Amino acid sequence: MGETFAGSVVLVTGAASGMGAACAREFASRAATVCLLDLDEPRLRTVANELGTNSIFGGDVSDSAFCASTIDAIIDRFGKIDILVNAAGTIHRADALGTSNDDWRRVMGTNIDGMFYLCRAALGHMVDAGGGVIINFGSIWGGVASAGSTAYCVSKGAVHQLTKALALDHAEDNIRVNAVAPGEVRTPMLLAERETAPTEYELQALADATIPMKRLAEPEEIAKVVAFLASADASYMTGEIVHVDAGYTAR
């Protein structure tokens, strides 16, 4: 099962579904105290009930006051935050001409602004505590980009740079900051903003055409890498963008 996180307090954003929910389950299975955050409160409560936790925070990460109050509430209740997993994310499938100001702000607000707000709020406590770990969710599209998702690609490129900058800022504070960059994963986001949901045949055709291993990732596979990055086994890693993409970016 890997290293346990008994005694560690973990906040996972985007925890109502997909890779965020998988990360919450992974840390809970390793005895961590897991706090859950998501905009979708009904689905968040379902995950919380499954994990037996009442430490849930429903709200929008693009609101800096909400992010700050969430971290403060965790500190008030548990006295610390050891690990922050920024998995909340959204996508807009359009080029620049098809991206309105509101579309742009929504993607940036969720994917990079909220991540910055939560990191900033958590870092002050981690510095005072003498250490901590942050894992951000980037993407293969943060490095190599893709046609038809301009705002998403830009936001994930910003995530990669934020990760590196924070890692350098806090390398001497015993705070490690890394990012995981997933490839194509079987999550609700994979189906989001499409006119019709792709069939299993179409998803397999996508995998055959674009992924060297010829299959989509499961959320749990990404969560296990996140847990590794949070563990002592990754003690000499900071500022890294760890691609989990079945060889997509190796070409």
Secondary structure, 3 states (H helix, E strand, C coil): CCCCCCCCEEEEECCCCHHHHHHHHHHHHCCCEEEEEECCHHHHHHHHHHHCCCCEEECCCCCHHHHHHHHHHHHHHHCCCCEEEECCCCCCCCCHHHCCHHHHHHHHHHHHHHHHHHHHHHHHHHHHHCCEEEEEECCHHHCCCCCCCHHHHHHHHHHHHHHHHHHHHCHHHCEEEEEEEECCECCHHHHCCCCCCCCHHHHHHHHHHHCCCCCCECHHHHHHHHHHHHCHHHCCCCCCEEEECCCHHHC
